[in-house]
């Protein structure tokens, strides 16, 4: 009897490990547990992804077939191949479907015998003269903080690709940085329940996220072009460590390897775990989308305002450290690579150079706000501490966020020099802050350099949760203290559409009013345009 119970428990454990959060409604030879996805489109190929596990949950390899068709009924199959799913890649399948035509919409699926995956839609990048290309931009999705309505909105949007700027998952344990209602009432509980440290932890967390039907719908509808930010590894990561990592949690290099491995298994990205993820995509003669890694490849450690920071001991020393010309966010090799990509884009006649990267580029100086303006009724201890620290820093006109480019001003000036010298119409995209920002970027001489559009979060809470001011009042104070900040929304979750034509770039914020209830309202936020040749962003 004891042996039977042990075997049953073991079988249940194996099944749970293979399912990675997915639920199975009926017996089948195999189970496609997490939908399908595509990503990193080029003019002649695209990455296709799925996950398939044995129906009896016995750990063994699975041979599957992938197909790409010109029609949803798969009567016009244009590419086909075979792939293997096994435990070494967590039963994920990733193939580079080659031999496709440029600028075409395709349908794809996977099959194991008579068992079929859901059908996905994807698109290759165009070549030659292009009249319009549209991107959906998003970042920062926290499963236990609420629903992913934003992904559903993006799935239904008329866009050509989705650019995900990171924080696709969060590494935190259950009960930390989540919503009790979402966790307990909606059942949005994460696995494992502890903080992510090793490979199986990261795999399990991706598995839970990818069971979400709205995220699955977005992946099935559009190709994704992704980069990681910090929470795919640990909060406030740099190249050799993280704020949310300590010696008791083991070697950071091992943790980083595990995070990279799981990311490359679960995301439709062409790079392998040991490779850098900065890369570029040519969109006909219209644009080059240049994706950067501002988080781990070459980043020096950020210096913030937490207790124990040098800023509290010696303000002058803190300023000197921040201004050190040797500090880098990208790393010298990535800076050189970016210079080359910008130069090549201009030389080939592309109208727009779009930088997809994680953190805010525009400078944001802390505004001075009377203490009496803050409302601390019901505020958390974190909010009270945050406001107190910010008020102290505002007296010295320090930046709001030294984890962003504001903490690396010399590196930012080098970036601006490259954009001024090599780019024709640079557009900078960012995420990370959970709020929406729009900047006109200029160098230390006041010369226009680029425009910047920063997307709000999918559902991670923003500044409204800890500033203790009405969001509109906080946004107004930020704009008054920072004239180059054209607009900011400090209250809403959402995404951003970016539409490119030879004449202009148009960016639109799209918001949802609720991430906890099943019913919600979507609405448009700020709309901005930049004329080709202007390097200026204006409200549309």
C-alpha positions as CSV (number, residue, x, y, z in Angstrom):
1,X,0.0,0.0,0.0
2,X,2.8,2.3,0.9
3,X,4.5,1.6,-2.4
4,X,1.4,2.3,-4.4
5,X,1.0,5.6,-2.6
6,X,4.6,6.5,-3.3
7,X,4.3,5.6,-7.0
8,X,1.1,7.6,-7.3
9,X,2.7,10.6,-5.6
10,X,5.8,10.3,-7.8
11,X,3.6,10.1,-11.0
12,X,1.7,13.2,-9.8
13,X,5.0,15.0,-9.3
14,X,6.3,14.1,-12.7
15,X,3.0,15.2,-14.3
16,X,3.1,18.5,-12.5
17,X,6.7,19.0,-13.5
18,X,5.9,18.4,-17.2
19,X,2.7,20.4,-17.2
20,X,4.3,23.5,-15.8
21,X,1.1,25.0,-14.6
22,X,-1.1,23.9,-17.5
23,X,-4.3,21.9,-16.9
24,X,-5.3,18.9,-19.0
25,X,-9.0,18.2,-19.7
26,X,-8.8,15.0,-21.6
27,X,-6.4,12.1,-22.3
28,X,-4.3,12.4,-25.4
29,X,-1.1,10.9,-26.9
30,X,0.6,14.3,-26.3
31,X,-0.4,17.7,-24.9
32,X,0.5,21.1,-26.3
33,X,0.5,22.7,-22.9
34,X,1.3,26.4,-23.6
35,X,0.0,27.4,-27.0
36,X,2.3,28.6,-29.8
37,X,4.4,31.6,-30.5
38,X,6.6,33.2,-33.2
39,X,9.3,35.7,-33.0
40,X,12.4,37.4,-34.4
41,X,11.0,37.7,-37.9
42,X,13.4,38.4,-40.8
43,X,12.5,38.9,-44.5
44,X,12.8,35.1,-45.2
45,X,12.4,33.3,-41.9
46,X,10.8,33.4,-38.4
47,X,11.3,31.5,-35.1
48,X,8.3,29.2,-34.3
49,X,7.7,27.9,-30.8
50,X,5.6,25.5,-28.9
51,X,5.7,23.1,-25.9
52,X,4.6,19.5,-26.1
53,X,4.7,16.8,-23.5
54,X,3.9,13.1,-23.5
55,X,0.3,12.2,-22.8
56,X,1.2,9.6,-20.2
57,X,3.8,12.0,-18.6
58,X,6.6,9.5,-19.0
59,X,9.8,11.4,-19.6
60,X,10.8,10.7,-23.2
61,X,11.6,12.6,-26.3
62,X,8.8,13.6,-28.7
63,X,9.3,14.0,-32.5
64,X,7.0,16.6,-34.0
65,X,6.3,18.1,-37.4
66,X,6.0,21.9,-37.9
67,X,4.2,23.4,-40.9
68,X,3.9,26.9,-42.3
69,X,1.1,27.7,-44.7
70,X,-0.1,30.7,-46.8
71,X,-3.7,30.0,-45.6
72,X,-5.4,29.1,-42.3
73,X,-6.7,25.9,-43.7
74,X,-3.2,24.7,-44.5
75,X,-4.0,23.8,-48.1
76,X,-1.0,25.8,-49.3
77,X,1.9,24.6,-47.1
78,X,5.1,26.5,-48.0
79,X,7.5,25.1,-45.4
80,X,7.7,21.9,-43.3
81,X,10.2,20.3,-41.0
82,X,10.8,18.1,-38.0
83,X,11.8,19.0,-34.4
84,X,12.3,17.2,-31.1
85,X,10.9,18.1,-27.7
86,X,12.8,16.7,-24.7
87,X,13.6,17.4,-21.1
88,X,16.9,19.1,-21.9
89,X,14.9,22.1,-23.2
90,X,11.9,21.7,-20.9
91,X,9.9,20.1,-23.7
92,X,9.9,23.4,-25.6
93,X,10.3,23.3,-29.3
94,X,11.9,26.2,-31.2
95,X,12.7,26.1,-35.0
96,X,13.8,28.7,-37.5
97,X,11.4,28.4,-40.4
98,X,13.3,29.4,-43.5
99,X,12.6,29.9,-47.2
100,X,9.7,32.3,-46.6
101,X,8.8,35.3,-48.7
102,X,9.2,38.9,-47.4
103,X,6.3,40.9,-46.1
104,X,3.9,38.0,-46.0
105,X,1.4,36.8,-43.4
106,X,1.7,33.1,-42.7
107,X,0.0,30.5,-40.5
108,X,1.8,27.8,-38.6
109,X,1.2,24.8,-36.4
110,X,2.9,21.7,-34.9
111,X,1.8,18.1,-35.1
112,X,2.6,14.8,-33.4
113,X,0.7,12.2,-35.3
114,X,-3.0,13.3,-35.3
115,X,-2.5,15.6,-32.4
116,X,-2.3,19.3,-33.5
117,X,-1.2,22.4,-31.8
118,X,-3.3,25.6,-32.0
119,X,-2.7,27.6,-35.1
120,X,-0.6,30.7,-34.9
121,X,-0.3,33.7,-37.3
122,X,3.0,35.4,-38.0
123,X,4.6,37.7,-40.5
124,X,7.9,38.1,-42.2
125,X,9.6,41.5,-42.5
126,X,9.2,43.4,-45.7
127,X,12.0,44.5,-48.1
128,X,12.2,47.5,-50.5
129,X,9.8,50.5,-50.4
130,X,7.5,50.4,-47.4
131,X,4.5,52.7,-46.9
132,X,3.7,51.8,-43.3
133,X,4.8,49.4,-40.5
134,X,3.3,49.2,-37.0
135,X,4.7,48.0,-33.8
136,X,3.0,47.2,-30.5
137,X,5.2,47.9,-27.6
138,X,4.8,46.6,-24.0
139,X,6.7,45.6,-20.9
140,X,6.3,44.6,-17.2
141,X,3.7,41.9,-16.7
142,X,3.3,40.5,-13.2
143,X,1.0,37.5,-13.2
144,X,0.0,37.7,-9.5
145,X,-0.9,41.4,-9.7
146,X,-3.9,40.9,-12.0
147,X,-5.2,40.0,-15.4
148,X,-3.3,40.4,-18.7
149,X,-6.1,42.4,-20.5
150,X,-3.3,44.4,-22.3
151,X,-2.1,41.3,-24.0
152,X,-5.6,40.6,-25.3
153,X,-5.9,44.1,-26.6
154,X,-2.6,43.7,-28.4
155,X,-3.7,40.3,-29.8
156,X,-6.7,42.1,-31.4
157,X,-4.7,45.1,-32.6
158,X,-3.8,45.8,-36.3
159,X,0.0,45.7,-35.8
160,X,2.8,43.9,-37.6
161,X,4.9,42.8,-34.6
162,X,5.1,43.1,-30.8
163,X,8.2,44.5,-29.2
164,X,8.5,43.3,-25.6
165,X,11.0,45.4,-23.6
166,X,11.4,43.1,-20.6
167,X,10.1,42.1,-17.2
168,X,8.2,39.3,-19.0
169,X,8.2,37.5,-15.7
170,X,9.0,38.5,-12.1
171,X,11.3,36.5,-9.8
172,X,9.7,37.3,-6.5
173,X,8.2,34.7,-4.0
174,X,4.5,34.4,-3.5
175,X,3.1,37.2,-1.3
176,X,5.8,39.8,-2.4
177,X,4.9,42.5,-4.9
178,X,1.5,40.9,-5.7
179,X,-2.2,41.5,-5.2
180,X,-3.9,39.5,-2.5
181,X,-7.1,39.6,-4.5
182,X,-5.5,38.4,-7.7
183,X,-3.6,35.7,-5.8
184,X,-6.4,34.4,-3.6
185,X,-9.6,35.3,-5.4
186,X,-8.5,35.0,-9.0
187,X,-6.2,32.1,-8.3
188,X,-3.2,33.8,-10.0
189,X,-0.7,32.1,-7.8
190,X,2.9,31.6,-8.9
191,X,5.1,28.5,-8.9
192,X,7.4,27.9,-7.3
193,X,6.3,29.9,-4.3
194,X,9.8,30.8,-3.4
195,X,12.1,33.3,-5.1
196,X,13.6,32.0,-8.4
197,X,17.2,30.8,-8.1
198,X,17.8,27.8,-10.2
199,X,16.9,26.6,-13.7
200,X,13.8,24.6,-12.7
201,X,12.5,27.6,-10.7
202,X,12.7,29.9,-13.7
203,X,11.2,27.2,-16.0
204,X,8.3,26.7,-13.7
205,X,7.6,30.5,-13.5
206,X,7.5,30.8,-17.2
207,X,5.2,27.9,-17.4
208,X,2.7,29.6,-15.1
209,X,2.8,32.8,-17.0
210,X,2.3,31.1,-20.3
211,X,-0.9,29.4,-19.2
212,X,-2.5,32.8,-19.3
213,X,-5.0,32.8,-22.2
214,X,-4.5,36.5,-23.0
215,X,-0.7,36.1,-23.3
216,X,-1.2,33.0,-25.4
217,X,-3.5,34.9,-27.7
218,X,-1.0,37.7,-28.2
219,X,1.8,35.2,-29.0
220,X,-0.5,33.4,-31.4
221,X,-1.5,36.6,-33.2
222,X,1.8,38.4,-33.8
223,X,5.5,37.7,-33.9
224,X,7.3,39.0,-30.7
225,X,10.7,40.7,-30.7
226,X,11.9,40.5,-27.1
227,X,14.7,41.6,-24.8
228,X,15.0,40.9,-21.1
229,X,15.1,43.5,-18.3
230,X,16.0,42.8,-14.7
231,X,13.1,40.7,-13.3
232,X,13.8,37.8,-15.8
233,X,16.9,37.4,-13.5
234,X,16.6,39.5,-10.3
235,X,15.6,43.0,-9.4
236,X,18.1,45.7,-10.4
237,X,20.5,43.3,-12.1
238,X,23.9,44.4,-13.5
239,X,26.5,42.3,-15.2
240,X,27.9,40.7,-12.1
241,X,25.2,40.9,-9.5
242,X,21.8,42.2,-8.5
243,X,20.1,44.2,-5.7
244,X,17.9,41.1,-5.2
245,X,20.7,38.6,-4.8
246,X,22.9,37.8,-1.8
247,X,25.7,35.4,-1.0
248,X,23.3,33.1,0.7
249,X,21.5,32.5,-2.6
250,X,24.6,31.0,-4.2
251,X,26.8,32.2,-7.1
252,X,25.2,34.9,-9.1
253,X,26.8,33.6,-12.3
254,X,24.9,30.3,-11.8
255,X,21.7,32.1,-11.2
256,X,22.3,34.3,-14.3
257,X,23.0,31.2,-16.4
258,X,19.8,29.5,-15.3
259,X,17.7,32.7,-16.0
260,X,19.2,33.0,-19.5
261,X,18.7,29.3,-20.3
262,X,15.0,29.4,-19.3
263,X,14.5,32.7,-21.2
264,X,15.9,31.2,-24.4
265,X,13.8,28.1,-24.0
266,X,10.5,29.8,-23.4
267,X,10.7,32.9,-25.6
268,X,10.7,32.8,-29.4
269,X,14.1,34.4,-29.7
270,X,16.9,33.4,-32.1
271,X,19.8,33.9,-29.7
272,X,21.2,31.0,-27.6
273,X,21.7,31.3,-23.9
274,X,25.4,32.1,-24.2
275,X,24.9,34.7,-26.9
276,X,24.2,38.4,-26.4
277,X,20.6,39.5,-27.2
278,X,21.4,42.8,-28.8
279,X,20.4,42.5,-32.5
280,X,18.9,44.5,-35.4
281,X,15.9,44.0,-37.7
282,X,15.7,45.8,-41.1
283,X,12.1,46.8,-42.1
284,X,12.5,47.5,-45.8
285,X,13.7,51.0,-46.6
286,X,11.5,52.4,-43.8
287,X,13.3,51.6,-40.6
288,X,15.8,49.6,-38.6
289,X,14.7,48.2,-35.2
290,X,17.8,48.0,-33.1
291,X,17.3,46.0,-29.8
292,X,19.7,46.7,-27.0
293,X,20.6,45.0,-23.7
294,X,20.9,47.8,-21.1
295,X,20.6,45.4,-18.3
296,X,23.3,42.7,-18.0
297,X,25.7,42.6,-21.0
298,X,27.8,45.6,-20.0
299,X,26.0,47.4,-17.2
300,X,28.0,48.7,-14.2
301,X,26.3,48.6,-10.9
302,X,23.7,51.3,-10.3
303,X,23.9,53.5,-7.2
304,X,20.5,54.4,-5.8
305,X,19.2,56.2,-2.7
306,X,18.6,53.2,-0.5
307,X,19.9,53.1,3.1
308,X,23.7,52.7,3.0
309,X,24.1,54.4,-0.4
310,X,27.1,56.7,-0.8
311,X,24.7,59.6,-1.4
312,X,23.9,59.7,2.3
313,X,27.5,59.9,3.4
314,X,29.1,62.2,0.8
315,X,26.9,63.9,-1.8
316,X,29.9,65.2,-3.8
317,X,31.5,61.7,-4.0
318,X,28.1,60.3,-5.1
319,X,27.9,62.8,-7.9
320,X,31.5,62.0,-9.0
321,X,30.8,58.3,-9.0
322,X,27.6,58.8,-11.1
323,X,29.5,61.1,-13.5
324,X,32.5,58.8,-14.0
325,X,33.1,58.7,-17.8
326,X,34.2,55.0,-17.5
327,X,30.7,53.9,-16.3
328,X,28.7,52.1,-18.9
329,X,25.2,50.8,-19.4
330,X,25.8,48.9,-22.6
331,X,29.5,47.9,-22.4
332,X,32.1,49.3,-24.8
333,X,31.6,46.4,-27.3
334,X,27.8,47.0,-27.5
335,X,28.4,50.8,-27.8
336,X,30.6,50.1,-30.8
337,X,28.1,47.6,-32.3
338,X,25.3,50.2,-31.9
339,X,27.4,52.9,-33.7
340,X,28.0,50.5,-36.6
341,X,24.3,49.5,-36.8
342,X,23.2,53.2,-36.8
343,X,25.8,54.0,-39.5
344,X,24.7,51.1,-41.7
345,X,21.1,52.1,-41.3
346,X,21.8,55.6,-42.5
347,X,24.0,54.5,-45.3
348,X,21.4,52.1,-46.7
349,X,18.8,54.9,-46.7
350,X,16.5,53.8,-43.9
351,X,14.2,56.6,-42.7
352,X,13.9,55.7,-39.0
353,X,16.3,54.2,-36.5
354,X,14.2,52.7,-33.7
355,X,16.0,51.7,-30.5
356,X,14.2,49.0,-28.4
357,X,15.7,49.0,-24.9
358,X,14.7,48.7,-21.3
359,X,15.2,51.9,-19.3
360,X,14.3,55.6,-19.5
361,X,16.8,57.6,-21.5
362,X,15.4,61.1,-20.8
363,X,16.7,63.0,-17.8
364,X,14.2,63.3,-15.0
365,X,15.1,65.6,-12.1
366,X,13.2,65.2,-8.9
367,X,10.6,68.0,-8.5
368,X,10.5,70.0,-5.3
369,X,7.0,69.5,-3.7
370,X,5.8,70.9,-0.4
371,X,5.6,68.2,2.3
372,X,2.0,69.3,3.0
373,X,1.0,68.2,-0.5
374,X,1.4,64.5,0.3
375,X,-1.4,62.4,1.7
376,X,-0.1,59.6,3.9
377,X,-3.4,58.3,5.0
378,X,-3.3,54.5,4.5
379,X,0.1,54.7,2.9
380,X,2.4,51.8,3.3
381,X,5.7,51.9,5.1
382,X,7.5,51.6,1.8
383,X,5.6,54.6,0.4
384,X,6.3,56.8,3.4
385,X,10.0,55.9,3.2
386,X,10.1,56.4,-0.5
387,X,8.6,59.9,-0.4
388,X,10.8,60.8,2.5
389,X,14.0,59.8,0.6
390,X,12.8,61.5,-2.6
391,X,12.1,64.8,-0.8
392,X,15.6,64.8,0.6
393,X,17.1,64.1,-2.8
394,X,15.0,66.7,-4.5
395,X,16.6,69.5,-2.4
396,X,19.8,68.6,-4.3
397,X,18.2,68.4,-7.7
398,X,19.1,64.7,-8.1
399,X,17.6,62.4,-10.7
400,X,14.5,60.4,-10.0
401,X,15.9,57.1,-11.2
402,X,19.6,56.3,-11.1
403,X,18.9,52.7,-12.4
404,X,18.0,54.3,-15.7
405,X,20.3,56.3,-18.1
406,X,20.2,59.1,-15.5
407,X,22.6,57.0,-13.4
408,X,25.1,56.8,-16.4
409,X,25.2,60.4,-17.8
410,X,28.6,60.0,-19.6
411,X,27.3,56.8,-21.3
412,X,24.2,58.7,-22.3
413,X,26.2,61.5,-23.8
414,X,28.1,58.9,-25.9
415,X,24.8,57.5,-27.0
416,X,23.6,61.0,-28.0
417,X,26.8,61.7,-29.9
418,X,26.2,58.5,-31.9
419,X,22.6,59.3,-32.5
420,X,23.6,62.8,-33.6
421,X,26.4,61.6,-35.9
422,X,25.0,58.4,-37.4
423,X,21.2,58.4,-37.2
424,X,18.8,60.3,-39.4
425,X,15.5,60.0,-37.4
426,X,16.1,58.2,-34.1
427,X,13.2,57.0,-32.0
428,X,13.9,55.6,-28.5
429,X,11.6,53.1,-26.9
430,X,11.7,52.1,-23.2
431,X,9.7,50.3,-20.5
432,X,10.7,49.4,-16.9
433,X,9.0,52.2,-14.9
434,X,5.4,50.9,-15.3
435,X,4.3,54.4,-16.3
436,X,4.1,56.2,-19.7
437,X,6.6,58.9,-20.7
438,X,7.2,61.0,-23.8
439,X,10.5,63.0,-24.2
440,X,12.3,65.3,-26.6
441,X,15.9,64.3,-26.1
442,X,18.7,66.9,-26.4
443,X,22.4,66.8,-25.6
444,X,24.2,69.0,-23.1
445,X,24.4,71.8,-25.7
446,X,20.6,71.7,-26.2
447,X,20.7,70.2,-29.6
448,X,17.7,68.0,-30.6
449,X,18.9,64.4,-30.6
450,X,15.9,62.0,-30.7
451,X,12.4,61.4,-29.5
452,X,11.5,59.0,-26.8
453,X,8.3,57.0,-26.1
454,X,8.1,54.9,-23.0
455,X,5.3,52.3,-22.6
456,X,3.3,51.7,-19.5
457,X,3.2,48.3,-17.9
458,X,0.9,45.4,-18.8
459,X,-0.3,45.2,-15.2
460,X,2.6,45.9,-12.8
461,X,1.7,48.7,-10.4
462,X,3.2,52.1,-11.1
463,X,4.0,55.3,-9.2
464,X,0.4,55.8,-8.2
465,X,1.0,53.1,-5.6
466,X,3.8,54.8,-3.6
467,X,4.0,58.5,-4.4
468,X,1.2,59.6,-2.1
469,X,0.0,62.3,-4.5
470,X,-2.8,62.3,-7.1
471,X,-1.2,60.8,-10.2
472,X,-2.1,63.9,-12.3
473,X,-0.4,66.2,-9.7
474,X,2.7,64.1,-9.7
475,X,2.9,64.1,-13.5
476,X,2.4,67.9,-13.6
477,X,5.2,68.4,-11.1
478,X,7.5,66.2,-13.1
479,X,6.8,68.1,-16.3
480,X,7.3,71.5,-14.6
481,X,10.7,70.4,-13.3
482,X,11.7,68.8,-16.6
483,X,10.9,70.9,-19.7
484,X,12.0,68.2,-22.1
485,X,9.4,65.9,-20.7
486,X,6.5,66.4,-23.1
487,X,4.0,64.2,-21.3
488,X,3.6,61.5,-18.6
489,X,0.8,59.3,-17.4
490,X,1.3,58.1,-13.8
491,X,-1.9,56.2,-13.4
492,X,-2.7,53.6,-16.0
493,X,-1.7,50.2,-17.3
494,X,-1.5,49.7,-21.1
495,X,0.7,49.4,-24.2
496,X,1.9,51.7,-27.0
497,X,1.5,51.5,-30.7
498,X,4.2,53.0,-32.9
499,X,3.3,53.5,-36.6
500,X,6.1,54.4,-39.0
501,X,5.7,55.9,-42.5
502,X,8.3,57.7,-44.7
503,X,6.8,61.0,-43.5
504,X,6.2,60.5,-39.8
505,X,6.2,58.5,-36.7
506,X,2.9,58.3,-34.7
507,X,2.9,56.9,-31.2
508,X,-0.3,56.2,-29.3
509,X,-0.7,55.1,-25.6
510,X,-3.5,52.6,-25.1
511,X,-4.8,52.1,-21.6
512,X,-7.1,49.7,-19.7
513,X,-9.0,50.9,-16.6
514,X,-8.9,47.7,-14.6
515,X,-6.6,44.6,-14.3
516,X,-8.5,42.8,-11.5
517,X,-12.0,42.4,-12.9
518,X,-13.0,40.4,-16.0
519,X,-14.8,43.3,-17.4
520,X,-12.8,46.4,-18.2
521,X,-12.7,49.4,-20.5
522,X,-9.9,50.2,-23.0
523,X,-9.3,53.8,-24.0
524,X,-6.7,56.0,-25.7
525,X,-4.2,58.1,-23.9
526,X,-1.7,60.5,-25.3
527,X,-1.0,60.6,-29.1
528,X,2.3,62.0,-30.4
529,X,3.9,62.5,-33.8
530,X,7.4,63.2,-35.1
531,X,7.9,64.4,-38.6
532,X,10.8,62.8,-40.5
533,X,13.9,65.1,-40.3
534,X,12.6,67.1,-37.2
535,X,14.0,65.0,-34.3
536,X,11.1,66.6,-32.4
537,X,8.0,65.0,-30.8
538,X,4.7,67.0,-30.6
539,X,1.3,66.2,-29.3
540,X,-1.0,65.1,-32.1
